[in-house]
Amino acid sequence: MDFFRYKAIDQFGRVQIGQADAINMADLEMRLRKMGLDLVNCKELKSAGKSVSGRGVKRRDLILICFHMEQTSRAGVPMLDSLQDLRDSTDNPRLREVISAMGESIEGGKTLSQTMTDFPGVFDKVFANLVRAGEQSGELSEVFRRLGESLKWQDEQASQARKLIMYPAFVGSVVAGVLFFLMIYLVPELLAFVKTMGKELPAHTKVLIFVSNIFVHYWYLILILPVVVVGGAMVMVNVSPLMRLRYDTLKLNLPVLGPIVKKIILARLAGFFAMMYSSGITIIDCIRTGEDIAGNKAIENAVRNVGQQIADGKNLSDSFESTGLFPPLVLRMIRVGENTGALEQSLENVSYFYTRDVRESIERLQAMIEPTMTIILGAIVGWVMFSILGPIYDLISTIKI
């Protein structure tokens, strides 16, 4: 369906200018005739989703949208006025373009949820489906409140993940810099003196010389090879579905980070399930949407399997149990929710359970990183010093005064 800007005349001879969706010009003329308008001329426009990319709209902007729409819809402010106020109050030029395009689409006869589907890079399927459910149930302000809380939780998790990654990356860079300095500059200078002693060098000193020579002669390979390997692996992961599945499965099975990654994904799924189910979306549709928001092929396949089992008549708790992803406590909470009719509350409890567990796990991991990095750096420096100073000490101890 195309988007047209039209000029028409009403029954009183007044000129009306507006925008509307239509299959073609004949369809547009028929739609306007039903509205009591005679088409004068029209111009085909690009779809809002094609003309405005929405790139540069961040999660913080979505939180602002949810808060603004919650307050204005609760106060009974008309949708177009609400969007106009939002457009005028934002400092993000990309968001301003998106809001302007949404207002034009609503003037053309679309609903708010329909305009959001024109911007998949800004509003994902879950966001648009929840807004559609809020429009149908008349609980739009409540939907925006829940969406805002969910986005704030995602922002908090992303912030914790960044802190978890940035510190090891910084310390690891320092360790790598120290290692390069020792192996390329300091060790060759000291070993030149050690070799002049004419004594048989111990095995650990010979190993140090071998490693130092590798750094001196092949330093460019040491720098480039990891980048090439990681880049090639990421290309294969993005191209091959099988490699993507193996990569996502590997992430879940990592010794320390794997359980945290799994808990973050399951907390997000449980939170969205609770939010969608409370908004009137069926369990099957919640499961199908969960496949899109999992962000991990292994869990996506498990969720798809849950949906197939539910479609075959199996209950929710048994279907989740068959995946092997959820611990017994969580499965018991879901089963109690099914039996008591309080599934929404049970899913919210599951989300809370995982959210708290993830926060505590990240705090413990952050506390372990600093001493681990210190031990690694100390071990490297100690090995170098022992391999160099050991032969010097042996030589000094043999000198007779």
N, C-alpha and C positions, 0 to 999 in steps of 0.2 A: 504494500500500500504506500502511495506517494503522499507527499506533503505539499499543499498549495497555499499560496497567498492570493486572495481573490478580492475583486471589487464588484459589488452588487448593489441593486436598487430595491428598496422595500416597497410595500404597497402605497406608501405615501409619497414616493418619489425621492426619498432621502438616500444618500449614498452610504453604503455600509462596507467597511474594509476589515478583513479578518483573515484567519488561517484555518485550514481544515485538512483532515486526512481524506483521501479518496483513491479509488483504483485508477481512474483516469478522469479526463475532463468531463465526459458525459456523466460519470458517476457523481462528480462534484456538482454539476448542474442540477441533477436530480435531488441531491441532498439539500442544496440551497432552496430548491423549489418547495420542498417539504417545510422549510423554515420560513416560507413566505417571501423569498428573495429571488430576484432575477439576476443571473450572472451577466456581468458586463465584460470582464476580462479576468484572466488569472495567470499566475506564474508559478511554475513548479520550483519548489525549494528542496534543498538537501535535508535529509532526516537529521533531527537534532543530535542523534547519536553519532552521525557521520561528520557533521560540521564542527562539533565540539568534542575533543577527545577526553577531557577531564583529567589529563595527566597533570600531576602536581597537587591533586587533592589528597590530603593525608588523613590518617585516622583521627587526628585531633580535630580536623574540619568536620568529619562525620559526627563526632561527639557534639560539636557545636550545633550541627543541624538537628540532631536528635533532641537536644535540650530546648532549642528554639521552637521546634515543631510541637514538642510536648506541651510547652507553656501556652503557645498560641491556640493550639487545638483544644486545650482544656478551657481556655477563656472564650472559645467560640469565635475566634477571629477567622474571617474568610480565608480560604486557601491562597488565593492570589495575593491578597494583602500580606499574608504571612510570608510568602516567598519574596515579595518585594522588600519587606523589612529585612529579611535575611540577606538578600542581595546587597542592600545598602549598608549593612552593618559589618560585612566581612571584608577583611583586608587581602584575601587571597584572590588574585585576578582570575585564576582558573576556576575557582569555585563560583565566582561571580558570573562567569560565562555559563557554567552548568545551570545555575539557578535561573538565569535569564531564559535559557533554552527550555527549561522545565516549565516556566511560566507561560511561554508561547505555546507549548504543547497542550497545557491545560486550557488555555483560551481556545485552542482548536478542538476541544472536546474530549481530551484524554483525562484519565484519572491520574492521581499522584503516583500510584504504583506502576501504571503503564509508562509514565514518563521516566521512571527510574530504570526500567528495562532498556531504555535507549542509551544508558551509560553503564555498561557492564564493568568498565574499568573503575567506576566510582561506587556503584551500588551492586553488590553481588546478588545471586539468586535468593539467598536467605533473607537479605534485607528487603528485597522487592516482594517476596512471598509473604513476609510478616506484615508489611505495610498493606498488602492486598487483604490479608486476613483481618487487619484492624479496620479497614474501610468497610468490609462486609459485616463485621460484628458491631461496629460503632464504638470500638475501644481503641481508636487511633492514638490518643494521648498515652494510654497505658502501654501500647506497643512501642512507642518512641521512648518511653521511660525505660522499658526493659532493654531495648536496643542500646540506649546510652550506657546503661550499667554494664552490658556485655562488652561494649567497645572500650570502656574504661578498664575492665578486667583484662582484655587483650593487650591494651597499652601497657598495663602494669607488668604482665607476663613478658612482653617484648623488652621492656626496660630491664627486668631482671636477667633475661637471656643475654642482653647486650653487656651487662656488667659481668656476667659469668664468662663471656667470651673475651672481652676487652682486656681484663687483667692478665689471664694466661698469655694472650697474644703479645701484650707489652713485655711481660717478664720473659717470654720465650724469645722475643726479638733481642732483648738485652743479653740473654744467655748465648744466642747465636752470634751476636756481635763480639762478645768476650771470647767465644770459641775461635772465631776467625782471627781475632787479634793475636791470641796465644799461638795458634797453629801456623800462621803466615809470617808473623813478625818476631814474637818473643822466643818461641821454641827454637827456630833455626839459629838465632843469635846465641842462645845458651848452649845448644847442642854443638855448635862449632867449637866452643871451648871444651866441652866434655870429650869430643872425639880426639882432641890433641893430647889427652892423657895417656893414650896408648893402651888402655886396659880393656878387657872383655866387658862389654856392656850387658847388663841384665836384660831378661826377656821383655819386661814391661817398658824399658827404655827403647828397645828396638821397635816395639809396637808403636810407641809414640813417634819415633822417627818416620816409620812407615805412614802413619796417619798424617803427620805434618807434611810429608812429601806430596801426598795426595792433595791436600789443601793448597799447597804452593803451586803445583803444576796443573791442577784441574779445578781451580776455584770457580771458574765460569760454569763448569758442568754442575757443580754442587748447587749453584744459584739457579741455573736454568732448568735442570732436570725435574725438580719438584713441581715447578710451574707447568712444565709440559705434561707431566704425568697427571697432575690434578686437572688441568684443562682438558686433556684427552678423555679422562674418566667422566668429567661432567658432560662433555659432548655426547659420549656414549649413553649416559644416563638419560639425557634429554631426547635422544634419537630412538633408542631401543626400549620398548615397554618391558621386556624381560630384565634388562639391566636396571631399569628404574625400580622394578619390584625387588630385585636382589639388593639394591642400594638402600631402599627404604626398610627392608627386613634387617639389613645389617645395622642400620641406625637404632632399631629397636632392641638389638641384641648386644650392643656395646656394653662393656662391664659396668661403667659408672654412669655415663650419660644416657644409655639406652632406657633404663626405667624412668628417668626424668622426662625424656621426650615422649614416651608412651603415656605418662600421666598427664602431661600438658595436652596432648591430643584428646584423650578420653575426657578430661575436664571440659574442654571446649565442646565436644560432642554432647555430653550430658547437659551442659548449660543451654545449648541451642535446642536440644530435644525438649527440655522443659519449657523454654520460651515459645517454641512453635506449637507444642501440644496445648499449652494454656491459651494460645490465641485461636484455637479451634481447628488447627491443621491435623489431619488424620495421621495415625502412626505410620502408615505406609509412606505417605508423602514426607514425613519427618525423616524416615530412614533413607529415602531416595535423596533428599537434600543433604543428609549427613554424608553421603558418598562424595559430594562435591566439596564439603568443608573439611574433610578429614586431613587432606594434605599429605597423605602417606598411602602408597598403593597397597601395602600389606593390610592396613586397617580399613582402607576403602573396600578391598575384597571381602574382608570379614563382615563389614556393615552390609554389603550387598548380599552376602550369604544369610545374614539375619533377616533382611527384607524378604528373601525368597522363602525362608522357613515360616515367617509370619503369614505370607500370602498362602502358604500351604496349610495353614490352620494351627501352627504351633504358637504357644503363648510367648510373650516378650521375654520373660526371665529365662526360660529354657533356651530360647534362640540366642540370647547373649551368652549364656553359659557355654554353648557349643563352640563359641569362638576361642575360648581359652584366654581372653584378654583381661577379663574382669575378675578381681579377687572375690572370695566367697562373701565377704561382708557387703560388698556392693550388690552382688546378685541377690542377697537376702533382702536388701533395702528395696530393690526393684520388685521382688516377688511380693513383699508386704504392700507396696503401692498398688500393685495389680489387684490383690485380694481385697484391699480396703477402699479402692476407688480413688486413692490419693496419689496417682502416678506422677502428677506434676510435682508434688512436694517431695516425693522420693527421688526424682531426677535432680531436683535442686539440691537435695542432700548429697547426692552422688557428686555433683559439681563442686559443692563446698568441701566435701571430703578430699577430693583430688586437688583442689586449689590449695588447701592448707598443706597437704602432703608435698606438693610441688614447691611451695614457698620454703618449707622446712628443709627439703632435700637440697635446694639451691643454696640456702644459707650454710648447710653443713659442707657442701662441696666447695664453696668459696673459702670457708675456714681451712680446708685441707690443701687448697692450691698453693698458698704462700709458703708453708713449710716444705711442701714437695718440691717447688721450684728452688728454694734455698738449698735443699739437700742435693738436687741435681747439679746446681752451679758449684757448690762446695766440693762435690765428688770430682767434677771435671778439673777444677783448679788443684785439688789435692793430688789427683793422678799425675798432672803435669809437674807439679813441684816435686813429688816423690820420685818421678822418673828422672828428673834433672839433678836435683840436689842429692839423691841417693849415691850416684857414682862419685860426685864431688866429695861427699862426706867420707866414702870409703877410701878415696885417695888421701885425704887429710889424715885419716886415722892411721894410715900406714907410714906416714912420715915420722921419722925418729929425730927427736931433738937432742 
